[in-house]
Amino acid sequence: MRATIWQWADRLISLSAFIGTIGLLTGVLDVVIDVVGREFHQPLRGAQDISQMAMVTMVFGGMAIADRMQAHIAVDVFEGVFSKRLNRITQIVAPLVGCAVFLLMAKAMWDSAALSRLLNLSTNIIYLPKAWFQYMVVAMSLTTALAMFLRAIDTMLGHDEKPDHGVDKAL
């Protein structure tokens, strides 16, 4: 059962990372086209709007995969001072707190998206509807919350090994 749940969670996490990658590539392409266009006195119209939305996509798209690979920054200032038991508790509590934060973020962004739809809010230059990106942030925040929750459960059950995604093998 655990393997099946993680299999589905990993599919969601991979989709989120893929969308984040599209955001990254869009942002890079946006900057390149804008810079080259400026050389010919034809800057890309709406480059700032595209860049902002690409950044949102990139950041939130990568959150779940960073958590799954345990690639977030971790400061272990107190790890040497704490007992093994207290360290284990912090390894359970930290992802649960992260899960709660991302659930709250998803709720706030859901409310914000509803307001954006009501007021028909869009970006300033090329009028991209903000609600689309806000709903995307909701989905990616929920995916990250799920990943963190499952990591906390795994740690409680003693399955807290770092998942192997082949990243270390490539280095």
SELUM-522341 format. One record per residue (C-alpha): y, z, x; residue in three letters. Coordinates in Angstrom, 1 decimal. Last residue first. Layout:
<site><py>Y</py><pz>Z</pz><px>X</px><setor>Ala</setor></site>
...
//
This chain:
<site><py>13.3</py><pz>-10.6</pz><px>27.5</px><setor>Leu</setor></site>
<site><py>11.3</py><pz>-12.6</pz><px>24.8</px><setor>Ala</setor></site>
<site><py>8.6</py><pz>-9.9</pz><px>24.7</px><setor>Lys</setor></site>
<site><py>11.1</py><pz>-7.2</pz><px>23.9</px><setor>Asp</setor></site>
<site><py>12.2</py><pz>-9.1</pz><px>20.8</px><setor>Val</setor></site>
<site><py>8.7</py><pz>-9.8</pz><px>19.5</px><setor>Gly</setor></site>
<site><py>9.3</py><pz>-8.0</pz><px>16.3</px><setor>His</setor></site>
<site><py>7.3</py><pz>-4.9</pz><px>17.1</px><setor>Asp</setor></site>
<site><py>8.2</py><pz>-2.1</pz><px>14.8</px><setor>Pro</setor></site>
<site><py>9.3</py><pz>1.2</pz><px>16.5</px><setor>Lys</setor></site>
<site><py>6.8</py><pz>3.9</pz><px>15.8</px><setor>Glu</setor></site>
<site><py>7.6</py><pz>6.4</pz><px>13.0</px><setor>Asp</setor></site>
<site><py>4.4</py><pz>6.3</pz><px>11.1</px><setor>His</setor></site>
<site><py>4.1</py><pz>10.1</pz><px>10.9</px><setor>Gly</setor></site>
<site><py>4.3</py><pz>10.4</pz><px>7.1</px><setor>Leu</setor></site>
<site><py>7.8</py><pz>11.9</pz><px>7.2</px><setor>Met</setor></site>
<site><py>8.8</py><pz>9.2</pz><px>9.7</px><setor>Thr</setor></site>
<site><py>7.5</py><pz>6.5</pz><px>7.5</px><setor>Asp</setor></site>
<site><py>9.3</py><pz>8.0</pz><px>4.5</px><setor>Ile</setor></site>
<site><py>12.6</py><pz>8.0</pz><px>6.5</px><setor>Ala</setor></site>
<site><py>12.0</py><pz>4.4</pz><px>7.6</px><setor>Arg</setor></site>
<site><py>11.3</py><pz>3.4</pz><px>4.0</px><setor>Leu</setor></site>
<site><py>14.7</py><pz>4.9</pz><px>2.9</px><setor>Phe</setor></site>
<site><py>16.5</py><pz>3.2</pz><px>5.7</px><setor>Met</setor></site>
<site><py>15.0</py><pz>-0.2</pz><px>4.9</px><setor>Ala</setor></site>
<site><py>15.8</py><pz>0.3</pz><px>1.2</px><setor>Leu</setor></site>
<site><py>19.4</py><pz>1.3</pz><px>1.9</px><setor>Ala</setor></site>
<site><py>19.8</py><pz>-1.8</pz><px>4.1</px><setor>Thr</setor></site>
<site><py>18.5</py><pz>-4.0</pz><px>1.3</px><setor>Thr</setor></site>
<site><py>20.8</py><pz>-2.2</pz><px>-1.2</px><setor>Leu</setor></site>
<site><py>23.7</py><pz>-2.9</pz><px>1.2</px><setor>Ser</setor></site>
<site><py>22.7</py><pz>-6.5</pz><px>1.5</px><setor>Met</setor></site>
<site><py>22.6</py><pz>-7.0</pz><px>-2.3</px><setor>Ala</setor></site>
<site><py>25.9</py><pz>-5.2</pz><px>-2.9</px><setor>Val</setor></site>
<site><py>27.5</py><pz>-7.1</pz><px>0.0</px><setor>Val</setor></site>
<site><py>26.4</py><pz>-10.4</pz><px>-1.6</px><setor>Met</setor></site>
<site><py>27.9</py><pz>-9.2</pz><px>-4.9</px><setor>Tyr</setor></site>
<site><py>31.2</py><pz>-8.7</pz><px>-3.0</px><setor>Gln</setor></site>
<site><py>31.0</py><pz>-12.1</pz><px>-1.5</px><setor>Phe</setor></site>
<site><py>30.6</py><pz>-13.8</pz><px>-4.8</px><setor>Trp</setor></site>
<site><py>33.3</py><pz>-11.5</pz><px>-6.4</px><setor>Ala</setor></site>
<site><py>35.9</py><pz>-12.7</pz><px>-3.9</px><setor>Lys</setor></site>
<site><py>36.1</py><pz>-16.2</pz><px>-5.4</px><setor>Pro</setor></site>
<site><py>37.2</py><pz>-18.5</pz><px>-2.6</px><setor>Leu</setor></site>
<site><py>40.8</py><pz>-19.5</pz><px>-3.3</px><setor>Tyr</setor></site>
<site><py>41.6</py><pz>-21.8</pz><px>-0.4</px><setor>Ile</setor></site>
<site><py>44.6</py><pz>-19.9</pz><px>0.9</px><setor>Ile</setor></site>
<site><py>44.8</py><pz>-16.4</pz><px>-0.4</px><setor>Asn</setor></site>
<site><py>41.1</py><pz>-15.5</pz><px>-1.1</px><setor>Thr</setor></site>
<site><py>40.2</py><pz>-15.0</pz><px>-4.8</px><setor>Ser</setor></site>
<site><py>40.6</py><pz>-12.5</pz><px>-7.6</px><setor>Leu</setor></site>
<site><py>39.8</py><pz>-13.6</pz><px>-11.2</px><setor>Asn</setor></site>
<site><py>41.2</py><pz>-10.3</pz><px>-12.5</px><setor>Leu</setor></site>
<site><py>38.0</py><pz>-9.5</pz><px>-14.5</px><setor>Leu</setor></site>
<site><py>35.8</py><pz>-11.0</pz><px>-11.8</px><setor>Arg</setor></site>
<site><py>37.5</py><pz>-9.0</pz><px>-9.0</px><setor>Ser</setor></site>
<site><py>37.2</py><pz>-5.9</pz><px>-11.2</px><setor>Leu</setor></site>
<site><py>33.5</py><pz>-6.4</pz><px>-11.6</px><setor>Ala</setor></site>
<site><py>33.2</py><pz>-7.1</pz><px>-7.8</px><setor>Ala</setor></site>
<site><py>35.0</py><pz>-3.8</pz><px>-7.1</px><setor>Ser</setor></site>
<site><py>32.6</py><pz>-1.9</pz><px>-9.3</px><setor>Asp</setor></site>
<site><py>29.7</py><pz>-3.5</pz><px>-7.6</px><setor>Trp</setor></site>
<site><py>31.3</py><pz>-2.8</pz><px>-4.2</px><setor>Met</setor></site>
<site><py>31.6</py><pz>0.9</pz><px>-5.0</px><setor>Ala</setor></site>
<site><py>28.0</py><pz>1.1</pz><px>-6.2</px><setor>Lys</setor></site>
<site><py>26.8</py><pz>-0.8</pz><px>-3.1</px><setor>Ala</setor></site>
<site><py>28.8</py><pz>1.5</pz><px>-0.8</px><setor>Met</setor></site>
<site><py>27.4</py><pz>4.5</pz><px>-2.5</px><setor>Leu</setor></site>
<site><py>23.9</py><pz>3.2</pz><px>-2.0</px><setor>Leu</setor></site>
<site><py>24.7</py><pz>2.3</pz><px>1.6</px><setor>Phe</setor></site>
<site><py>26.0</py><pz>5.9</pz><px>2.3</px><setor>Val</setor></site>
<site><py>22.9</py><pz>7.4</pz><px>0.5</px><setor>Ala</setor></site>
<site><py>20.6</py><pz>5.3</pz><px>2.7</px><setor>Cys</setor></site>
<site><py>22.4</py><pz>6.3</pz><px>5.8</px><setor>Gly</setor></site>
<site><py>22.1</py><pz>10.0</pz><px>4.8</px><setor>Val</setor></site>
<site><py>18.3</py><pz>9.4</pz><px>4.3</px><setor>Leu</setor></site>
<site><py>18.2</py><pz>7.5</pz><px>7.6</px><setor>Pro</setor></site>
<site><py>19.7</py><pz>10.5</pz><px>9.4</px><setor>Ala</setor></site>
<site><py>17.7</py><pz>13.2</pz><px>7.5</px><setor>Val</setor></site>
<site><py>14.2</py><pz>12.0</pz><px>8.7</px><setor>Ile</setor></site>
<site><py>15.0</py><pz>11.6</pz><px>12.4</px><setor>Gln</setor></site>
<site><py>17.1</py><pz>14.8</pz><px>12.2</px><setor>Thr</setor></site>
<site><py>14.1</py><pz>16.7</pz><px>10.9</px><setor>Ile</setor></site>
<site><py>12.0</py><pz>15.3</pz><px>13.8</px><setor>Arg</setor></site>
<site><py>14.6</py><pz>16.5</pz><px>16.3</px><setor>Asn</setor></site>
<site><py>14.5</py><pz>19.9</pz><px>14.7</px><setor>Leu</setor></site>
<site><py>10.7</py><pz>20.1</pz><px>15.0</px><setor>Arg</setor></site>
<site><py>10.8</py><pz>19.0</pz><px>18.6</px><setor>Lys</setor></site>
<site><py>13.3</py><pz>21.7</pz><px>19.4</px><setor>Ser</setor></site>
<site><py>16.9</py><pz>20.7</pz><px>20.0</px><setor>Phe</setor></site>
<site><py>18.6</py><pz>20.9</pz><px>23.4</px><setor>Val</setor></site>
<site><py>17.3</py><pz>17.6</pz><px>24.8</px><setor>Gly</setor></site>
<site><py>18.1</py><pz>15.8</pz><px>21.5</px><setor>Glu</setor></site>
<site><py>21.6</py><pz>17.2</pz><px>21.4</px><setor>Phe</setor></site>
<site><py>23.6</py><pz>14.4</pz><px>23.0</px><setor>Val</setor></site>
<site><py>21.2</py><pz>11.7</pz><px>21.9</px><setor>Asp</setor></site>
<site><py>23.7</py><pz>9.1</pz><px>20.7</px><setor>Val</setor></site>
<site><py>22.1</py><pz>6.3</pz><px>18.8</px><setor>Ala</setor></site>
<site><py>23.6</py><pz>2.8</pz><px>18.5</px><setor>Ile</setor></site>
<site><py>21.7</py><pz>0.8</pz><px>15.9</px><setor>His</setor></site>
<site><py>18.8</py><pz>-1.3</pz><px>17.2</px><setor>Ala</setor></site>
<site><py>16.0</py><pz>0.5</pz><px>15.3</px><setor>Gln</setor></site>
<site><py>14.4</py><pz>-2.9</pz><px>14.7</px><setor>Met</setor></site>
<site><py>14.5</py><pz>-2.2</pz><px>11.0</px><setor>Arg</setor></site>
<site><py>18.0</py><pz>-0.7</pz><px>11.2</px><setor>Asp</setor></site>
<site><py>19.4</py><pz>-3.7</pz><px>13.0</px><setor>Ala</setor></site>
<site><py>17.5</py><pz>-6.0</pz><px>10.5</px><setor>Ile</setor></site>
<site><py>19.1</py><pz>-4.1</pz><px>7.6</px><setor>Ala</setor></site>
<site><py>22.7</py><pz>-4.2</pz><px>9.0</px><setor>Met</setor></site>
<site><py>22.7</py><pz>-7.9</pz><px>10.1</px><setor>Gly</setor></site>
<site><py>23.7</py><pz>-9.5</pz><px>6.8</px><setor>Gly</setor></site>
<site><py>26.4</py><pz>-6.9</pz><px>6.2</px><setor>Phe</setor></site>
<site><py>28.2</py><pz>-7.8</pz><px>9.4</px><setor>Val</setor></site>
<site><py>27.6</py><pz>-11.6</pz><px>9.3</px><setor>Met</setor></site>
<site><py>28.5</py><pz>-12.0</pz><px>5.6</px><setor>Thr</setor></site>
<site><py>31.7</py><pz>-9.9</pz><px>5.9</px><setor>Val</setor></site>
<site><py>32.6</py><pz>-11.9</pz><px>9.0</px><setor>Met</setor></site>
<site><py>32.0</py><pz>-15.2</pz><px>7.3</px><setor>Ala</setor></site>
<site><py>34.3</py><pz>-14.1</pz><px>4.5</px><setor>Met</setor></site>
<site><py>37.1</py><pz>-13.3</pz><px>6.8</px><setor>Gln</setor></site>
<site><py>36.6</py><pz>-16.4</pz><px>8.9</px><setor>Ser</setor></site>
<site><py>36.6</py><pz>-18.7</pz><px>5.9</px><setor>Ile</setor></site>
<site><py>39.8</py><pz>-17.1</pz><px>4.5</px><setor>Asp</setor></site>
<site><py>41.5</py><pz>-17.4</pz><px>7.9</px><setor>Gln</setor></site>
<site><py>40.4</py><pz>-21.0</pz><px>8.4</px><setor>Ala</setor></site>
<site><py>41.8</py><pz>-21.9</pz><px>5.0</px><setor>Gly</setor></site>
<site><py>43.2</py><pz>-25.3</pz><px>6.0</px><setor>Arg</setor></site>
<site><py>41.7</py><pz>-26.2</pz><px>9.4</px><setor>Leu</setor></site>
<site><py>44.5</py><pz>-27.0</pz><px>11.8</px><setor>Pro</setor></site>
<site><py>45.7</py><pz>-30.6</pz><px>12.0</px><setor>Gln</setor></site>
<site><py>48.2</py><pz>-30.9</pz><px>14.9</px><setor>His</setor></site>
<site><py>45.6</py><pz>-32.7</pz><px>17.1</px><setor>Phe</setor></site>
<site><py>45.1</py><pz>-29.7</pz><px>19.3</px><setor>Glu</setor></site>
<site><py>45.3</py><pz>-27.5</pz><px>16.2</px><setor>Arg</setor></site>
<site><py>42.2</py><pz>-29.4</pz><px>14.8</px><setor>Gly</setor></site>
<site><py>40.2</py><pz>-28.5</pz><px>17.9</px><setor>Val</setor></site>
<site><py>41.1</py><pz>-24.8</pz><px>17.5</px><setor>Val</setor></site>
<site><py>40.4</py><pz>-24.9</pz><px>13.7</px><setor>Asp</setor></site>
<site><py>37.1</py><pz>-26.8</pz><px>14.1</px><setor>Ile</setor></site>
<site><py>35.9</py><pz>-24.4</pz><px>16.8</px><setor>Val</setor></site>
<site><py>37.0</py><pz>-21.3</pz><px>14.8</px><setor>Val</setor></site>
<site><py>35.3</py><pz>-22.4</pz><px>11.6</px><setor>Asp</setor></site>
<site><py>32.1</py><pz>-23.4</pz><px>13.4</px><setor>Leu</setor></site>
<site><py>31.9</py><pz>-20.0</pz><px>15.0</px><setor>Val</setor></site>
<site><py>32.5</py><pz>-18.3</pz><px>11.6</px><setor>Gly</setor></site>
<site><py>30.0</py><pz>-20.5</pz><px>9.8</px><setor>Thr</setor></site>
<site><py>27.4</py><pz>-19.9</pz><px>12.5</px><setor>Leu</setor></site>
<site><py>27.9</py><pz>-16.1</pz><px>12.1</px><setor>Leu</setor></site>
<site><py>27.8</py><pz>-16.2</pz><px>8.3</px><setor>Gly</setor></site>
<site><py>24.7</py><pz>-18.4</pz><px>8.4</px><setor>Ile</setor></site>
<site><py>23.2</py><pz>-15.8</pz><px>10.7</px><setor>Thr</setor></site>
<site><py>24.1</py><pz>-13.1</pz><px>8.2</px><setor>Gly</setor></site>
<site><py>22.3</py><pz>-15.1</pz><px>5.5</px><setor>Ile</setor></site>
<site><py>19.2</py><pz>-15.2</pz><px>7.8</px><setor>Phe</setor></site>
<site><py>19.5</py><pz>-11.5</pz><px>8.5</px><setor>Ala</setor></site>
<site><py>19.5</py><pz>-10.8</pz><px>4.7</px><setor>Ser</setor></site>
<site><py>16.6</py><pz>-13.1</pz><px>4.2</px><setor>Leu</setor></site>
<site><py>14.7</py><pz>-11.3</pz><px>7.0</px><setor>Ser</setor></site>
<site><py>15.4</py><pz>-7.9</pz><px>5.5</px><setor>Ile</setor></site>
<site><py>14.2</py><pz>-9.1</pz><px>2.1</px><setor>Leu</setor></site>
<site><py>11.0</py><pz>-10.4</pz><px>3.6</px><setor>Arg</setor></site>
<site><py>10.6</py><pz>-7.3</pz><px>5.7</px><setor>Asp</setor></site>
<site><py>10.9</py><pz>-5.2</pz><px>2.5</px><setor>Ala</setor></site>
<site><py>8.1</py><pz>-7.3</pz><px>0.9</px><setor>Trp</setor></site>
<site><py>5.8</py><pz>-6.8</pz><px>3.9</px><setor>Gln</setor></site>
<site><py>6.9</py><pz>-3.1</pz><px>4.2</px><setor>Trp</setor></site>
<site><py>5.7</py><pz>-2.5</pz><px>0.7</px><setor>Ile</setor></site>
<site><py>2.5</py><pz>-4.3</pz><px>1.3</px><setor>Thr</setor></site>
<site><py>1.8</py><pz>-2.4</pz><px>4.5</px><setor>Ala</setor></site>
<site><py>2.4</py><pz>0.9</pz><px>2.8</px><setor>Arg</setor></site>
<site><py>0.0</py><pz>0.0</pz><px>0.0</px><setor>Met</setor></site>
//
